[in-house]
Amino acid sequence: MEQFKYIISFFYRIRWWIIIVPILVGIFVWIITRNTEKNYDVKTTIYTGIISGYNVDQSDYKNANVHLSNLINIITTERTLKAVSLKLLTRCLIYGDAEKNTSYITAEHFNILNQSIPRELRPLIDKQDEEKTYNRLVAFERPSVNNFIYQLLNYNNPYFSIASLSEKIKVSQLGNSDMIEIGYSANDPGITYNTLDILNEEFVKQYRELRYGETNNVIQFFREELARLGSQLTSAEDSLIEYNIEHRIINFEEQTKQVTILDAAQRVTDNDLLINSTTSSALTNFYENKLGEVAKRIKNSNEFLDNINRLSTINNDLYSRSLTNNTGYYDKLNRERDKTEENMSNIAKKISSVNSTTDNIPSETLVDKWLEQVVLNEKTKSQMQAQNIMREKLDEDFVYYSPIGATLNRKERNIGFVESNYMSIMGALNQAILRQKNLEMTAATLKVMNPPLFPLNSSSSNSRMVVLTSMLAAILFIIGYFLIIEILDHTLRDKTRAERLTGGGVIGAFPQKSSLRYRRYNKSIESMAIKNLSTNILPYLSGKKRRIINLFSTEHKDGKTNIAKALEFYWNSIGLNVRRITYEEDFLSEDSEYIEAKSINDICKDIDDNEIIIVEFPILKDNPISPSIINEASLNLLVVRANRTWKNTDQRIYDDLSRKKDDEVPLFIYLTQANRSCVEDFTGQLPPYTSLKNLEYKLSQLGLTSTDYVNNEK
């Protein structure tokens, strides 16, 4: 509680500083800022549709926040702001008027701008064509310190410099929505409005150019690559077709399959014919042995031999593959063969009709069987010759088709590789086109929901806030300043600080004389302080010790003489027997009697023990004091001025007094030249007792809920 009251007293003590200085600072700041130019705030809201809008590329949802951040950054990029600045300059130069304010620029600002335009730039201004003027200004700009447009864009012009626009244009996302808000503030309503109006058009244009530029080059590359691969694929396919036509390939696999089947059938037929040939030759020889001379006569018959040769020729022609498609000729040969076989049978029967076999078997039966085998053998020979021709053709087919298969595989593999690349490029092209369409849809969703409005009224001035802020800063400075002083200052000032600095107890305080406001109350206040001191001292004089009060000080003019006289006067007035003993009057501080004194009687011989002795000693820093004299007294008072610094020497002297005295001998500090609040800590409220003073005292004592106040001293 004591600490809290100390804090309250701290603020109460500096109350006038806290009140007056901030008011003066506020008045000073108000005077400085009262003529500050008014600002005009304009805002616009853009719907982007990037986050929640329809998106043909679903993967783009993952990058929605990135796209939105890019869009916000595009608004404040140097390229966008440069275009905005030049277009704004164009409008101001074309539509500005030196005599009156326009919706583009005020007359005052136009005159300033017009005076800064160099002579070589004026012919570029076409009052009838804004676009032409803008293009001329763009062409006029050069990266040179002597170029007016370059200076305007890169120096500190408040309306047209890129740095100023970047600083004043504020872009923010509204929550987590698709909406972005753009704000701009300037001291010219026309410039403020037109800046945002141009910016709304320009950043959409820049956004589309940047986003489309990402895909246009890619799409062009994919299309060129697709055309190249398409031409290469067509060429490869045409080459395959020409090769198939040249080599009469319709279905290579089926054709080679048929050749393989024919080859297998050929081998089976060869085996069958070989078996038939071997069998028929063996049977022919068998029957010839049985027939004996009959067989020889038949074989030697010229007519029979002619028919055999004829039959062989017919069979060769009959089994020739080149004749298989001529049905009429084929039937003719069959008839001739049958006729020849019949002739051969007749000749053989005719020769063998008069003979028998060696086994007495009728030769006619054996001749038929032998003739059958001879015919079969001739037939088999013809078929085998035909099979040899077929084998040669099959071998030619194998030789023909073998390199064709490898070539076809190579061509088809090349076509497959080109086709794979073609399809891959086509897929990439489709993705790029899809992304471009998505970008077109994204750019198409950029809609101005709240267009900028021409400001008719200026925004509320922040001068009031500046004044309040300066006053608050002054209050904080005053508090901080006095707080630092409070912490570092070693002035005793009041009871709390004196006890903290000295480590001893404070028994009372005597006020300093007021020269103005409370001058007429000086005697009353001093009387109250002495009465309070008397009240605090008298209980210590009722013990067994002699009624001696020692008054010490560490510096000159600390006020112990005034305190001694005031106590003497007051106690005499109330009938107490008091004697005041002072140095230089009753004893000398340089005498050996004082230096070697063990009792007050050694200093002053005629002391009555019934008297209250007030002894005023010389300053302690220059004169010693005997411990016996200190311990002889009922009370020791160290009188110190409250308005002076408590030095290290003072603390050393006080600690020395504390060590010399016995525990039962009290040692207190008494403050002189104290302020009213310090005295009131001991005496209570001091006069005057007005309603305002009563309220102040009640609040200083934290009487927040008290209903009345009674001052017994009034």
C-alpha positions in Angstrom: 0.0 0.0 0.0 2.9 2.4 0.9 4.4 1.8 -2.6 1.0 2.5 -4.2 0.6 5.7 -2.2 4.1 6.7 -3.2 3.3 6.2 -6.9 0.1 8.3 -6.4 2.1 11.0 -4.7 4.6 10.9 -7.5 2.0 11.6 -10.1 0.4 14.3 -7.9 3.7 16.0 -7.5 4.2 16.3 -11.2 0.5 16.9 -12.0 1.1 20.4 -13.4 3.9 19.2 -15.7 1.6 16.5 -17.0 -1.2 19.0 -17.6 0.5 22.1 -18.8 3.4 20.8 -20.9 1.2 18.4 -23.1 -1.3 21.3 -23.6 1.5 23.5 -24.8 2.9 20.8 -27.0 -0.5 20.2 -28.5 -1.1 23.8 -29.2 2.3 24.1 -30.9 1.7 21.0 -33.0 -1.8 22.2 -33.9 -0.3 25.6 -35.1 2.2 23.7 -37.2 -0.2 21.2 -38.8 -3.3 23.5 -39.2 -2.4 24.4 -42.7 -1.6 20.8 -43.8 -3.0 19.9 -47.2 -6.2 17.8 -47.3 -6.0 14.3 -48.7 -8.5 12.5 -50.9 -8.9 8.8 -50.5 -10.3 6.7 -53.4 -10.8 2.9 -53.4 -11.8 0.3 -55.9 -12.7 -3.3 -55.6 -11.8 -6.0 -58.1 -13.3 -9.5 -58.4 -10.6 -11.9 -59.6 -12.4 -15.3 -59.6 -9.1 -17.0 -59.2 -10.0 -19.0 -56.1 -13.7 -19.8 -56.4 -14.2 -19.2 -60.2 -14.6 -22.0 -62.8 -11.3 -23.5 -63.8 -10.9 -25.9 -66.7 -7.5 -26.9 -65.4 -8.3 -28.5 -62.0 -4.7 -28.6 -61.0 -4.6 -24.8 -61.1 -6.7 -24.8 -57.9 -3.5 -25.8 -55.9 -1.8 -22.6 -57.2 -4.8 -20.2 -56.7 -3.2 -18.3 -53.9 0.1 -18.0 -55.9 -1.8 -16.6 -58.9 -3.6 -14.2 -56.6 -0.4 -13.0 -55.1 1.1 -12.6 -58.5 -1.9 -10.5 -59.6 -1.5 -8.3 -56.5 2.3 -7.9 -57.2 1.6 -7.1 -60.9 -0.4 -4.1 -59.8 2.6 -2.5 -58.0 5.3 -3.6 -60.4 7.4 -0.9 -62.0 6.2 -1.7 -65.5 2.6 -1.2 -64.5 3.2 1.9 -62.5 5.3 3.4 -65.3 2.5 3.0 -67.8 0.0 4.4 -65.2 2.3 7.4 -64.5 2.7 8.3 -68.2 -1.0 7.9 -69.0 -1.9 10.1 -66.0 0.6 12.7 -67.1 -1.0 12.6 -70.6 -4.4 13.2 -69.2 -3.3 16.0 -67.0 -1.4 17.8 -69.8 -4.3 17.4 -72.2 -7.3 18.1 -70.0 -5.8 20.4 -67.3 -6.8 24.0 -67.1 -4.8 26.9 -65.6 -7.9 28.9 -64.8 -10.2 26.3 -63.1 -10.2 22.9 -61.5 -11.1 20.0 -63.7 -11.9 16.3 -63.0 -8.3 15.5 -64.0 -6.2 18.0 -62.0 -6.7 21.2 -60.0 -5.7 24.5 -61.5 -3.0 25.0 -58.8 -1.3 21.7 -59.5 -1.7 22.1 -63.2 0.1 25.4 -63.2 3.0 23.8 -61.2 3.1 20.9 -63.7 2.9 23.2 -66.7 5.7 25.4 -65.6 8.0 22.4 -65.2 7.4 21.1 -68.8 10.5 21.7 -70.9 10.2 23.5 -74.2 11.1 20.4 -76.3 8.3 18.4 -74.7 5.5 20.8 -75.5 5.2 19.9 -79.3 4.5 16.3 -78.3 1.2 17.2 -76.6 -1.8 16.7 -78.9 -4.9 18.1 -77.2 -7.1 16.0 -79.5 -5.5 12.6 -79.3 -4.7 11.1 -75.9 -3.3 7.9 -77.3 -0.9 9.6 -79.7 0.4 11.9 -76.9 1.0 8.9 -74.7 3.0 7.1 -77.4 5.1 10.2 -78.0 5.9 10.5 -74.3 6.9 6.9 -74.2 9.1 7.4 -77.2 10.6 10.6 -75.7 11.7 8.9 -72.5 15.4 8.0 -72.3 17.5 6.7 -69.4 19.3 10.0 -68.8 19.3 12.5 -65.9 18.6 15.3 -68.4 15.5 13.6 -69.7 12.4 15.2 -68.2 10.2 12.0 -68.4 13.0 9.9 -66.8 13.3 12.5 -64.0 9.6 12.6 -63.5 9.4 8.8 -63.2 12.4 8.2 -61.0 12.7 11.3 -58.8 10.3 12.3 -56.0 7.4 13.8 -57.8 4.3 13.2 -55.6 2.0 12.2 -58.4 4.0 10.7 -61.2 7.1 9.1 -59.7 7.1 5.3 -59.6 8.4 5.4 -56.0 5.5 7.7 -54.8 2.9 5.6 -56.6 4.3 2.3 -55.1 4.3 3.8 -51.6 0.7 5.3 -51.8 -1.1 2.6 -53.7 -2.3 0.0 -51.2 -3.4 -3.4 -52.5 -4.9 -6.0 -50.2 -7.0 -9.2 -50.4 -10.4 -8.9 -48.7 -10.2 -11.8 -46.2 -9.9 -15.1 -48.0 -12.2 -14.1 -50.9 -11.5 -13.5 -54.6 -11.8 -9.8 -54.0 -8.9 -7.4 -53.9 -9.1 -3.8 -52.8 -6.9 -1.0 -54.3 -6.6 2.3 -52.4 -4.8 5.5 -53.3 -4.5 8.8 -51.5 -3.3 12.2 -52.8 -4.0 15.9 -52.2 -5.6 16.3 -55.6 -9.0 14.7 -56.2 -8.7 14.5 -59.9 -5.3 12.9 -59.8 -6.4 10.5 -57.1 -9.5 9.4 -59.2 -7.7 9.1 -62.5 -4.7 7.2 -61.0 -7.0 4.4 -60.0 -9.1 4.6 -63.1 -6.0 4.1 -65.3 -4.6 1.5 -63.0 -7.8 -0.7 -63.3 -7.3 -0.8 -67.1 -3.5 -1.1 -67.1 -3.0 -3.9 -64.6 -5.5 -6.1 -66.4 -3.7 -5.5 -69.6 -0.3 -6.3 -68.0 -1.7 -9.4 -66.4 -3.0 -10.7 -69.7 0.2 -10.0 -71.6 2.3 -11.7 -68.9 0.1 -14.7 -68.5 -0.6 -15.2 -72.2 3.1 -14.7 -73.0 3.8 -17.8 -70.8 1.8 -20.0 -73.2 1.8 -18.4 -76.6 5.5 -19.2 -77.2 5.0 -22.7 -75.9 1.9 -23.3 -78.1 3.8 -22.0 -81.1 6.7 -24.3 -80.4 4.4 -27.3 -80.0 2.5 -26.5 -83.2 5.7 -26.2 -85.2 7.0 -29.5 -83.7 3.7 -31.2 -84.3 3.8 -30.1 -88.0 7.3 -31.4 -88.4 6.5 -34.7 -86.8 3.3 -35.0 -88.8 5.2 -34.5 -92.0 7.8 -37.0 -90.9 5.1 -39.5 -90.0 3.4 -39.0 -93.3 6.6 -39.5 -95.2 7.4 -42.7 -93.2 3.9 -44.1 -93.9 4.1 -43.2 -97.6 7.5 -44.9 -97.8 5.9 -48.1 -96.2 3.0 -48.0 -98.7 5.4 -47.6 -101.6 7.5 -50.4 -100.4 4.5 -52.7 -100.0 3.3 -51.9 -103.5 6.7 -52.4 -104.9 7.1 -55.8 -103.3 3.4 -56.8 -103.6 2.8 -57.0 -99.9 -0.8 -56.9 -98.7 -0.5 -58.7 -95.4 3.1 -59.8 -94.8 2.3 -62.0 -91.9 -0.5 -63.8 -93.7 1.5 -64.2 -96.8 4.5 -65.6 -95.0 2.2 -67.8 -93.1 0.8 -69.2 -96.4 4.4 -69.8 -97.7 5.2 -71.7 -94.5 2.0 -73.8 -94.8 2.9 -74.6 -98.4 6.4 -75.5 -97.4 5.1 -77.9 -94.8 2.6 -79.4 -97.2 5.4 -79.7 -99.8 7.5 -81.7 -97.4 4.6 -84.0 -96.5 3.9 -84.5 -100.2 7.6 -85.2 -100.9 7.6 -87.9 -98.3 4.4 -89.5 -99.6 5.7 -89.4 -103.2 9.0 -90.9 -102.1 7.2 -93.7 -100.4 5.0 -94.2 -103.4 7.9 -94.2 -105.8 9.9 -96.7 -103.7 6.9 -98.9 -103.3 5.9 -98.8 -106.9 9.5 -99.5 -108.1 9.7 -102.5 -105.7 6.4 -103.9 -106.9 7.3 -103.3 -110.5 10.5 -105.3 -110.1 8.6 -108.0 -108.2 6.0 -108.4 -110.9 8.7 -108.3 -113.6 10.4 -111.2 -111.9 7.1 -113.1 -111.8 6.3 -112.4 -115.4 9.8 -113.3 -116.6 10.1 -113.2 -120.4 6.7 -111.7 -120.8 7.8 -108.6 -119.0 10.9 -108.4 -121.1 8.9 -108.7 -124.4 6.5 -106.1 -123.2 9.2 -103.6 -122.2 11.0 -104.3 -125.5 7.9 -103.5 -127.4 8.5 -100.2 -129.3 4.8 -99.5 -129.2 4.7 -100.0 -125.4 7.7 -97.8 -124.9 6.2 -95.1 -127.0 3.1 -95.2 -124.8 5.2 -95.1 -121.6 7.1 -92.0 -122.9 3.8 -90.5 -124.0 2.4 -91.2 -120.5 5.4 -89.6 -118.8 5.1 -86.5 -121.0 1.3 -86.2 -120.2 2.0 -86.6 -116.5 4.7 -83.9 -116.6 2.4 -81.6 -118.3 -0.5 -82.5 -116.1 1.3 -81.8 -112.8 2.9 -78.6 -114.0 1.7 -75.7 -111.8 1.6 -73.4 -114.7 -1.3 -75.3 -116.2 -3.5 -75.7 -113.1 -5.6 -72.7 -114.1 -6.3 -73.9 -117.6 -9.3 -76.2 -117.0 -9.9 -77.2 -120.7 -6.4 -78.2 -121.3 -6.3 -80.0 -118.0 -9.3 -82.2 -119.0 -7.8 -82.9 -122.4 -4.6 -84.2 -120.8 -6.6 -86.4 -118.4 -8.4 -87.9 -121.4 -5.1 -88.5 -123.2 -3.6 -90.1 -120.1 -6.5 -92.4 -119.8 -6.3 -93.3 -123.4 -2.6 -93.9 -123.2 -3.0 -96.1 -120.1 -5.7 -98.0 -122.0 -3.3 -98.5 -125.0 -0.6 -99.7 -122.7 -3.0 -102.2 -121.1 -4.1 -103.5 -124.4 -0.5 -103.9 -125.7 0.5 -105.7 -122.5 -2.4 -108.0 -122.6 -1.9 -108.8 -126.2 1.8 -109.8 -125.7 1.1 -111.8 -122.5 -2.0 -113.7 -123.7 0.0 -116.6 -125.1 2.3 -117.1 -122.1 2.1 -118.0 -118.4 4.2 -116.9 -115.5 6.9 -118.9 -113.9 4.5 -119.9 -111.2 1.9 -121.0 -113.7 -0.2 -118.0 -112.7 -2.2 -116.5 -115.6 0.0 -113.7 -117.0 -3.0 -111.5 -117.6 -3.6 -111.0 -113.9 0.1 -110.2 -113.2 0.3 -107.9 -116.2 -2.6 -105.8 -115.0 -0.9 -105.4 -111.6 2.5 -104.8 -113.1 1.1 -102.3 -115.5 -0.7 -100.6 -112.6 2.6 -100.2 -110.8 4.3 -99.0 -114.0 1.7 -96.3 -114.5 1.8 -95.4 -110.8 5.6 -95.1 -110.9 5.4 -92.9 -114.0 2.8 -90.8 -112.3 4.9 -90.5 -109.1 8.0 -89.5 -111.1 6.0 -86.7 -112.8 4.6 -85.6 -109.5 8.1 -85.6 -108.0 9.4 -83.5 -110.9 6.5 -81.1 -110.3 7.3 -81.0 -106.6 10.9 -80.0 -107.4 9.6 -77.1 -109.4 7.4 -76.2 -106.5 10.3 -76.5 -104.1 12.3 -74.1 -106.2 9.5 -71.6 -106.1 9.1 -71.9 -102.3 12.9 -71.4 -101.9 12.6 -68.3 -104.0 9.7 -67.1 -101.8 11.8 -67.6 -98.7 14.6 -65.6 -100.2 12.2 -63.0 -101.3 10.3 -62.5 -98.1 13.2 -62.7 -95.6 14.7 -59.2 -96.2 11.2 -57.8 -96.7 10.3 -58.8 -93.1 13.3 -57.0 -91.6 12.7 -53.9 -93.7 9.0 -53.8 -92.8 9.9 -54.1 -89.1 12.4 -51.3 -89.4 9.9 -49.1 -91.2 7.1 -49.9 -88.8 9.4 -49.3 -85.8 10.3 -45.9 -87.2 6.7 -45.1 -87.8 5.9 -46.1 -84.2 8.6 -43.9 -82.8 7.5 -40.9 -84.9 3.9 -41.6 -84.0 4.8 -41.8 -80.3 6.5 -38.4 -80.4 3.7 -37.0 -82.4 1.1 -38.1 -79.8 3.3 -36.8 -77.0 3.6 -33.4 -78.6 -0.1 -33.4 -79.4 -0.8 -34.1 -75.7 1.5 -31.3 -74.6 -0.1 -28.9 -77.1 -3.5 -29.8 -75.8 -2.4 -29.1 -72.3 -0.9 -25.8 -73.3 -4.1 -24.8 -75.2 -6.1 -25.9 -72.1 -3.9 -23.7 -69.9 -4.3 -20.8 -72.3 -8.1 -21.1 -72.3 -7.9 -21.3 -68.5 -5.9 -18.1 -68.5 -8.4 -16.5 -70.8 -11.2 -17.4 -68.5 -9.2 -16.1 -65.5 -8.5 -12.8 -67.2 -12.1 -12.7 -68.3 -13.2 -12.9 -64.6 -11.3 -9.8 -63.6 -14.3 -7.5 -63.0 -14.4 -4.1 -61.4 -17.0 -4.5 -58.7 -16.7 -1.1 -57.2 -15.2 1.4 -59.7 -13.3 4.4 -58.3 -15.5 7.4 -57.5 -14.5 11.0 -57.9 -13.9 12.3 -54.3 -16.0 15.3 -53.5 -14.9 15.6 -49.9 -11.4 15.2 -48.4 -10.7 12.5 -46.0 -10.7 13.3 -42.3 -7.5 15.0 -41.5 -5.1 13.2 -39.3 -3.9 16.5 -37.7 -6.1 15.8 -34.7 -4.5 12.4 -34.3 -1.1 14.0 -34.7 -2.0 16.5 -31.9 -3.3 13.8 -29.6 -0.2 11.7 -30.3 2.1 14.5 -29.6 0.3 15.3 -26.4 0.5 11.6 -25.4 4.2 11.6 -26.3 4.7 14.7 -24.1 3.0 13.0 -21.2 5.1 9.9 -21.6 8.2 12.0 -21.9 7.4 14.0 -18.7 6.6 10.8 -16.8 9.7 9.1 -18.1 11.9 12.1 -17.3 10.6 12.5 -13.8 10.7 8.8 -13.3 14.4 8.7 -14.2 15.0 11.6 -11.8 12.9 9.8 -9.1 15.1 6.8 -9.5 18.5 8.5 -9.8 17.9 11.7 -7.6 19.4 11.6 -4.1 17.5 14.6 -2.8 15.7 13.5 0.5 12.5 15.5 -0.3 10.0 13.4 1.7 9.7 10.7 4.4 9.6 7.7 2.1 12.6 8.7 0.0 14.6 9.9 3.1 14.1 6.6 4.8 15.0 4.7 1.6 18.2 6.7 1.0 19.4 6.9 4.7 18.1 3.6 6.1 16.9 5.5 9.2 13.5 6.7 10.5 12.1 10.2 9.9 10.3 11.6 13.0 8.8 14.8 11.3 9.2 17.6 8.8 9.4 21.4 9.1 8.0 23.4 6.1 9.8 25.9 4.0 8.3 29.3 3.9 5.8 30.0 1.1 6.4 33.3 -0.6 3.3 33.6 -2.7 0.1 31.5 -2.5 0.3 30.3 1.1 2.4 33.1 2.6 -0.2 34.1 5.1 -0.4 30.6 6.4 3.4 30.2 7.1 3.2 30.8 10.9 0.2 28.4 11.3 1.9 25.7 9.3 5.2 26.1 11.2 3.2 26.0 14.5 1.5 22.7 13.4 4.9 21.2 12.5 6.5 22.1 15.9 3.4 20.8 17.7 3.7 17.5 15.8 7.5 17.3 16.6 6.7 18.0 20.3 4.1 15.3 20.3 6.6 12.8 18.9 9.5 13.8 21.2 7.8 14.1 24.6 7.2 10.4 25.0 10.9 9.8 24.8 11.5 12.2 27.7 9.5 10.3 30.3 12.1 7.5 30.8 14.9 7.0 33.3 17.4 8.9 31.2 18.1 12.6 31.6 15.7 14.7 29.5 18.3 15.7 27.0 17.6 16.2 23.3 20.7 16.3 21.0 20.4 18.2 17.7 23.0 17.3 15.0 23.5 18.3 11.4 26.0 17.3 8.7 26.0 20.6 6.8 25.6 24.3 7.6 22.2 26.0 7.4 20.3 22.7 7.8 17.9 24.6 10.3 18.7 23.0 13.7 18.9 26.4 15.3 15.4 27.3 14.1 14.1 24.0 15.3 15.7 24.4 18.7 14.3 27.9 19.1 10.8 26.9 18.0 10.7 24.0 20.4 12.0 26.1 23.2 9.4 28.8 22.5 6.6 26.3 22.3 7.5 24.4 25.4 7.9 27.5 27.4 4.5 28.7 26.2 2.9 25.6 27.6 4.7 25.8 30.9 7.6 23.4 30.5 11.0 24.3 31.9 13.3 24.3 28.9 17.0 25.2 28.4 18.6 25.5 25.1 22.4 25.0 24.9 24.2 26.1 21.7 27.8 25.9 20.5 29.6 29.2 20.2 27.4 30.6 22.9 27.5 28.1 25.8 30.6 26.1 24.7 33.2 26.2 22.0 33.6 23.3 19.6 37.4 23.9 19.5 37.8 23.7 23.3 39.5 20.6 24.7 36.6 20.4 27.3 34.2 19.8 24.5 36.4 17.4 22.7 37.1 15.3 25.8 33.7 15.7 27.3 32.0 12.6 28.6 28.8 14.3 29.7 26.8 17.3 29.0 27.9 18.6 32.5 31.4 18.7 31.2 30.3 21.3 28.6 27.8 23.2 30.7 28.3 23.2 34.5 25.0 24.7 35.8 22.4 22.2 34.4 19.3 21.5 36.3 18.1 17.9 35.9 14.5 19.1 36.1 14.9 21.1 32.9 14.4 19.8 29.3 17.8 20.3 27.8 18.0 21.0 24.0 21.6 20.8 23.0 22.6 22.2 19.5 25.9 20.7 18.4 28.2 21.9 15.6 28.2 20.2 12.2 29.4 16.7 12.6 31.6 16.5 9.5 34.0 19.1 11.0 33.6 18.3 14.7 33.8 15.0 16.7 31.2 13.9 19.2 31.7 11.6 22.1 29.6 8.4 22.3 28.9 9.1 26.0 27.2 12.3 25.1 25.1 10.6 22.4 24.1 7.8 24.8 23.4 10.2 27.7 20.5 11.9 25.8 16.9 10.7 25.7 16.7 11.5 22.0 19.1 12.3 19.2 17.8 14.2 16.1 19.8 14.6 12.9 18.3 17.7 11.3 18.7 17.7 7.5 17.2 19.9 4.8 14.7 18.0 2.6 15.7 20.0 -0.5 19.4 19.0 -0.5 21.3 16.0 -1.8 22.1 13.2 0.6 25.7 12.6 -0.1 28.0 9.7 0.7 29.6 11.8 3.5 26.2 12.4 5.0 25.5 8.6 5.0 28.9 7.9 6.5 28.2 10.4 9.4 24.8 8.9 9.9 26.2 5.4 10.0 28.9 6.5 12.5 26.2 8.0 14.8 24.2 4.7 14.5 27.3 2.7 15.5 28.2 5.0 18.5 24.7 5.0 20.1 23.4 2.2 22.3 20.4 0.2 21.1 18.0 1.8 23.6 19.0 5.4 22.6 16.8 6.5 19.7 18.2 8.3 16.6 15.8 10.0 14.2 16.1 12.2 11.2 14.1 15.5 11.1 13.5 17.1 7.7 13.5 20.9 7.3 12.7 23.1 4.2 10.1 20.4 3.3 7.2 20.9 0.9 3.6 20.8 1.9 2.9 17.2 0.9 5.9 16.0 3.0 4.7 18.0 6.1 1.2 16.7 5.6 2.5 13.2 6.0 3.1 14.1 9.7 0.7 16.9 10.5 -2.3 16.0 8.4 -3.9 18.5 6.1 -2.4 22.0 6.2 -4.4 25.3 5.7 -6.2 26.7 3.8 -9.1 24.3 4.2 -11.1 25.1 1.1 -13.3 22.6 -0.6 -10.8 22.1 -3.4 -8.0 21.6 -0.9 -10.1 19.2 1.1 -10.8 17.1 -2.1 -7.2 17.1 -3.1 -6.1 15.9 0.3 -8.8 13.3 0.4 -7.7 11.9 -3.0 -4.0 12.0 -2.0 -4.9 9.9 1.0 -6.9 7.5 -1.2 -10.1 8.5 0.5 -12.0 7.5 -2.7 -15.3 6.6 -1.0 -15.3 8.9 2.0 -18.4 11.1 2.4 -17.1 13.9 4.6 -13.9 15.3 6.0 -13.4 16.9 9.5 -10.3 18.9 10.2 -9.8 19.2 13.9 -7.2 22.0 13.5 -9.6 24.4 11.7 
